[in-house]
């Protein structure tokens, strides 16, 4: 199905490989296309682990249904779109109340900034961020990374003329929540 000249064709219910993180896609294609006849071309277990770690770190919670998670690299909740299109939700949950333009989401996996989509189905503001689709810059401290991400989100809302007291308060809440959750990590050094 994902190989050139494949006899297997996707149907409407087929879950597209495009919804998973690009690193997992690469491993999948290397394993089942490149490595189909030559096992030496398949990704090693360590490659899969690395790809899956990247993918897990890029997961975000849907703003509409609490049991939907999706890759930020995909840009929108595939499960909501699929549910609307097919009339069945394979991960049913509870509808979330309508959120503000930017809000802080805290889960056992971490803290994330959620930004509403400009136009549903076309991707959201997160695609405009500096870090979108890139591996994390591991040379930055946690404080520098948080500062960069908050500044980036602020800049996007400013460019769109949407930055207001509510957004500012949400971003300040994100900073404070990080400081409280991981005490000492975000302290100023020197």
VONUSE-295506 format. One record per residue (C-alpha): residue number from 1; residue in one letter; x, y, z. Coordinates in nm, 4 decimals, padded with zeros to 6 digits, always signed. Example, Ala and Ser with C-alpha at 12.3 -4.5 7.8 and 13.67 -1.06 7.14 Angstrom:
! VONUSE-295506
+-----+------+----------+----------+----------+
| seq | type |       px |       py |       pz |
+-----+------+----------+----------+----------+
|   1 |    A | +01.2300 | -00.4500 | +00.7800 |
|   2 |    S | +01.3670 | -00.1060 | +00.7140 |
+-----+------+----------+----------+----------+
END
This chain:
! VONUSE-295506
+-----+------+----------+----------+----------+
| seq | type |       px |       py |       pz |
+-----+------+----------+----------+----------+
|   1 |    X | +00.0000 | +00.0000 | +00.0000 |
|   2 |    X | +00.2902 | +00.2386 | +00.0741 |
|   3 |    X | +00.5267 | +00.0812 | -00.1747 |
|   4 |    X | +00.5535 | +00.1922 | -00.5365 |
|   5 |    X | +00.3259 | -00.0163 | -00.7619 |
|   6 |    X | +00.1549 | -00.1807 | -00.4637 |
|   7 |    X | -00.1440 | -00.3988 | -00.5459 |
|   8 |    X | -00.2998 | -00.3138 | -00.2098 |
|   9 |    X | -00.4952 | +00.0109 | -00.2187 |
|  10 |    X | -00.6208 | +00.2024 | +00.0846 |
|  11 |    X | -00.9930 | +00.2286 | +00.1506 |
|  12 |    X | -01.1817 | +00.5014 | +00.3335 |
|  13 |    X | -01.1349 | +00.3262 | +00.6715 |
|  14 |    X | -00.7582 | +00.2854 | +00.6240 |
|  15 |    X | -00.5603 | +00.4855 | +00.8781 |
|  16 |    X | -00.3019 | +00.6808 | +00.6811 |
|  17 |    X | +00.0676 | +00.6577 | +00.7605 |
|  18 |    X | +00.0760 | +01.0375 | +00.7261 |
|  19 |    X | -00.0790 | +01.0835 | +01.0717 |
|  20 |    X | +00.2203 | +00.9401 | +01.2584 |
|  21 |    X | +00.5407 | +01.1260 | +01.3353 |
|  22 |    X | +00.7829 | +01.1494 | +01.0372 |
|  23 |    X | +01.0518 | +00.9508 | +01.2244 |
|  24 |    X | +00.8102 | +00.6585 | +01.2729 |
|  25 |    X | +00.7061 | +00.6877 | +00.9069 |
|  26 |    X | +01.0714 | +00.6580 | +00.8014 |
|  27 |    X | +01.1227 | +00.3476 | +01.0157 |
|  28 |    X | +00.8037 | +00.1928 | +00.8803 |
|  29 |    X | +00.9020 | +00.2534 | +00.5182 |
|  30 |    X | +01.2587 | +00.1321 | +00.5755 |
|  31 |    X | +01.1255 | -00.1824 | +00.7410 |
|  32 |    X | +00.8452 | -00.2769 | +00.5052 |
|  33 |    X | +00.9603 | -00.1270 | +00.1748 |
|  34 |    X | +01.3398 | -00.1114 | +00.1737 |
|  35 |    X | +01.3805 | -00.4073 | +00.4085 |
|  36 |    X | +01.1113 | -00.6246 | +00.2528 |
|  37 |    X | +01.3626 | -00.8419 | +00.0714 |
|  38 |    X | +01.6828 | -00.7279 | +00.2419 |
|  39 |    X | +01.6671 | -00.7421 | +00.6219 |
|  40 |    X | +01.9926 | -00.5441 | +00.6483 |
|  41 |    X | +01.8010 | -00.2361 | +00.5321 |
|  42 |    X | +01.5493 | -00.2586 | +00.8157 |
|  43 |    X | +01.5807 | -00.0182 | +01.1104 |
|  44 |    X | +01.7405 | -00.1599 | +01.4242 |
|  45 |    X | +01.5450 | -00.1761 | +01.7501 |
|  46 |    X | +01.7301 | +00.1345 | +01.8684 |
|  47 |    X | +01.6093 | +00.3246 | +01.5613 |
|  48 |    X | +01.2510 | +00.2337 | +01.6463 |
|  49 |    X | +01.2965 | +00.3371 | +02.0098 |
|  50 |    X | +01.4449 | +00.6723 | +01.9063 |
|  51 |    X | +01.1640 | +00.7329 | +01.6544 |
|  52 |    X | +00.8953 | +00.6395 | +01.9054 |
|  53 |    X | +01.0463 | +00.8687 | +02.1698 |
|  54 |    X | +01.0382 | +01.1577 | +01.9227 |
|  55 |    X | +00.6797 | +01.0666 | +01.8357 |
|  56 |    X | +00.5619 | +01.0481 | +02.1974 |
|  57 |    X | +00.7172 | +01.3877 | +02.2693 |
|  58 |    X | +00.5218 | +01.5338 | +01.9758 |
|  59 |    X | +00.1821 | +01.4011 | +02.0886 |
|  60 |    X | -00.0793 | +01.6516 | +02.1884 |
|  61 |    X | -00.4284 | +01.6194 | +02.3313 |
|  62 |    X | -00.7219 | +01.7074 | +02.1102 |
|  63 |    X | -00.8992 | +02.0279 | +02.2052 |
|  64 |    X | -01.2400 | +01.8685 | +02.1441 |
|  65 |    X | -01.2316 | +01.5082 | +02.2734 |
|  66 |    X | -01.0317 | +01.4094 | +02.5813 |
|  67 |    X | -00.9377 | +01.0605 | +02.4558 |
|  68 |    X | -00.7916 | +01.1827 | +02.1255 |
|  69 |    X | -00.4164 | +01.2302 | +02.0952 |
|  70 |    X | -00.2380 | +01.3186 | +01.7742 |
|  71 |    X | +00.1055 | +01.4147 | +01.6474 |
|  72 |    X | +00.1723 | +01.7875 | +01.6395 |
|  73 |    X | +00.3624 | +01.7265 | +01.3153 |
|  74 |    X | +00.0312 | +01.6175 | +01.1580 |
|  75 |    X | -00.1296 | +01.9370 | +01.2782 |
|  76 |    X | -00.4881 | +01.8427 | +01.3544 |
|  77 |    X | -00.6882 | +01.5729 | +01.5267 |
|  78 |    X | -00.7117 | +01.2904 | +01.2761 |
|  79 |    X | -00.9510 | +01.1021 | +01.5057 |
|  80 |    X | -01.2094 | +01.3838 | +01.5066 |
|  81 |    X | -01.1903 | +01.4119 | +01.1268 |
|  82 |    X | -01.2221 | +01.0336 | +01.0906 |
|  83 |    X | -01.5153 | +01.0211 | +01.3332 |
|  84 |    X | -01.6979 | +01.2950 | +01.1396 |
|  85 |    X | -01.6246 | +01.1315 | +00.8054 |
|  86 |    X | -01.7129 | +00.7703 | +00.9005 |
|  87 |    X | -01.9667 | +00.8316 | +01.1758 |
|  88 |    X | -01.7790 | +00.6182 | +01.4300 |
|  89 |    X | -01.5169 | +00.7150 | +01.6861 |
|  90 |    X | -01.2736 | +00.4331 | +01.7633 |
|  91 |    X | -01.1468 | +00.6324 | +02.0655 |
|  92 |    X | -01.4671 | +00.7748 | +02.2117 |
|  93 |    X | -01.4313 | +01.0084 | +02.5057 |
|  94 |    X | -01.5863 | +01.3187 | +02.6515 |
|  95 |    X | -01.6219 | +01.6398 | +02.4573 |
|  96 |    X | -01.4067 | +01.9200 | +02.5966 |
|  97 |    X | -01.5571 | +02.2632 | +02.6554 |
|  98 |    X | -01.4575 | +02.5267 | +02.3992 |
|  99 |    X | -01.1142 | +02.6591 | +02.4909 |
| 100 |    X | -00.9599 | +03.0027 | +02.4645 |
| 101 |    X | -00.7192 | +03.0976 | +02.1855 |
| 102 |    X | -00.4179 | +02.9729 | +02.3830 |
| 103 |    X | -00.4238 | +02.7680 | +02.6987 |
| 104 |    X | -00.1939 | +02.5528 | +02.9028 |
| 105 |    X | -00.2567 | +02.1791 | +02.9178 |
| 106 |    X | -00.0915 | +01.9749 | +03.1900 |
| 107 |    X | -00.0811 | +01.5962 | +03.1747 |
| 108 |    X | +00.1315 | +01.3287 | +03.3369 |
| 109 |    X | +00.3502 | +01.3459 | +03.0231 |
| 110 |    X | +00.4258 | +01.7175 | +03.0426 |
| 111 |    X | +00.2953 | +02.0640 | +02.9796 |
| 112 |    X | +00.1894 | +02.1928 | +02.6394 |
| 113 |    X | +00.0605 | +02.5118 | +02.4842 |
| 114 |    X | -00.2599 | +02.4549 | +02.2893 |
| 115 |    X | -00.3438 | +02.7007 | +02.0114 |
| 116 |    X | -00.6740 | +02.6923 | +01.8233 |
| 117 |    X | -00.6682 | +02.6251 | +01.4512 |
| 118 |    X | -00.6916 | +02.9154 | +01.2090 |
| 119 |    X | -00.9063 | +02.7117 | +00.9760 |
| 120 |    X | -01.0058 | +02.3586 | +01.0760 |
| 121 |    X | -00.8615 | +02.0883 | +00.8538 |
| 122 |    X | -00.5788 | +02.3118 | +00.7303 |
| 123 |    X | -00.3472 | +02.2965 | +01.0327 |
| 124 |    X | -00.3007 | +02.5331 | +01.3191 |
| 125 |    X | -00.0766 | +02.8065 | +01.4460 |
| 126 |    X | +00.1717 | +02.5480 | +01.5738 |
| 127 |    X | +00.2858 | +02.4998 | +01.2126 |
| 128 |    X | +00.4077 | +02.8601 | +01.2204 |
| 129 |    X | +00.6361 | +02.7988 | +01.5186 |
| 130 |    X | +01.0122 | +02.7913 | +01.4779 |
| 131 |    X | +01.0305 | +02.4377 | +01.6192 |
| 132 |    X | +00.7572 | +02.2827 | +01.4014 |
| 133 |    X | +00.8730 | +01.9575 | +01.2392 |
| 134 |    X | +01.2253 | +01.9852 | +01.3786 |
| 135 |    X | +01.4163 | +01.7768 | +01.6290 |
| 136 |    X | +01.4653 | +01.9493 | +01.9640 |
| 137 |    X | +01.7734 | +02.1696 | +02.0079 |
| 138 |    X | +01.9474 | +01.9787 | +02.2872 |
| 139 |    X | +02.2172 | +02.2454 | +02.3254 |
| 140 |    X | +01.9663 | +02.4831 | +02.4895 |
| 141 |    X | +01.8900 | +02.4765 | +02.8606 |
| 142 |    X | +01.5336 | +02.4076 | +02.9727 |
| 143 |    X | +01.4964 | +02.7758 | +03.0600 |
| 144 |    X | +01.6242 | +02.8873 | +02.7161 |
| 145 |    X | +01.3926 | +02.6408 | +02.5410 |
| 146 |    X | +01.0886 | +02.7569 | +02.7377 |
| 147 |    X | +01.1780 | +03.1219 | +02.6719 |
| 148 |    X | +01.2157 | +03.0551 | +02.2983 |
| 149 |    X | +00.8849 | +02.8665 | +02.2754 |
| 150 |    X | +00.6881 | +03.1272 | +02.4722 |
| 151 |    X | +00.8398 | +03.4117 | +02.2675 |
| 152 |    X | +00.7579 | +03.2215 | +01.9489 |
| 153 |    X | +00.3913 | +03.1739 | +02.0438 |
| 154 |    X | +00.3654 | +03.5395 | +02.1524 |
| 155 |    X | +00.5114 | +03.6532 | +01.8191 |
| 156 |    X | +00.2598 | +03.4467 | +01.6207 |
| 157 |    X | -00.0359 | +03.5982 | +01.8069 |
| 158 |    X | +00.1152 | +03.9484 | +01.7733 |
| 159 |    X | +00.1584 | +03.9069 | +01.3943 |
| 160 |    X | -00.2049 | +03.8044 | +01.3666 |
| 161 |    X | -00.3222 | +04.0954 | +01.5827 |
| 162 |    X | -00.4654 | +03.8546 | +01.8398 |
| 163 |    X | -00.2263 | +03.9010 | +02.1315 |
| 164 |    X | -00.4237 | +04.0179 | +02.4318 |
| 165 |    X | -00.4343 | +04.0023 | +02.8114 |
| 166 |    X | -00.5864 | +03.6534 | +02.8041 |
| 167 |    X | -00.3071 | +03.5111 | +02.5854 |
| 168 |    X | -00.0447 | +03.6871 | +02.7985 |
| 169 |    X | -00.1994 | +03.5411 | +03.1142 |
| 170 |    X | -00.2003 | +03.1909 | +02.9592 |
| 171 |    X | +00.1681 | +03.2183 | +02.8670 |
| 172 |    X | +00.2576 | +03.3453 | +03.2155 |
| 173 |    X | +00.0626 | +03.0499 | +03.3554 |
| 174 |    X | +00.2693 | +02.8156 | +03.1382 |
| 175 |    X | +00.5933 | +02.9602 | +03.2741 |
| 176 |    X | +00.4707 | +02.9366 | +03.6347 |
| 177 |    X | +00.3398 | +02.5822 | +03.5894 |
| 178 |    X | +00.6779 | +02.4713 | +03.4513 |
| 179 |    X | +00.8584 | +02.6369 | +03.7445 |
| 180 |    X | +00.6306 | +02.4666 | +03.9965 |
| 181 |    X | +00.6335 | +02.1265 | +03.8280 |
| 182 |    X | +01.0100 | +02.1064 | +03.7762 |
| 183 |    X | +01.1503 | +02.3172 | +04.0580 |
| 184 |    X | +01.5073 | +02.4330 | +04.0046 |
| 185 |    X | +01.5235 | +02.3426 | +03.6347 |
| 186 |    X | +01.3977 | +02.6812 | +03.5155 |
| 187 |    X | +01.5937 | +02.8913 | +03.7656 |
| 188 |    X | +01.8248 | +03.1587 | +03.6285 |
| 189 |    X | +02.1895 | +03.0478 | +03.6385 |
| 190 |    X | +02.4674 | +03.2968 | +03.7217 |
+-----+------+----------+----------+----------+
END
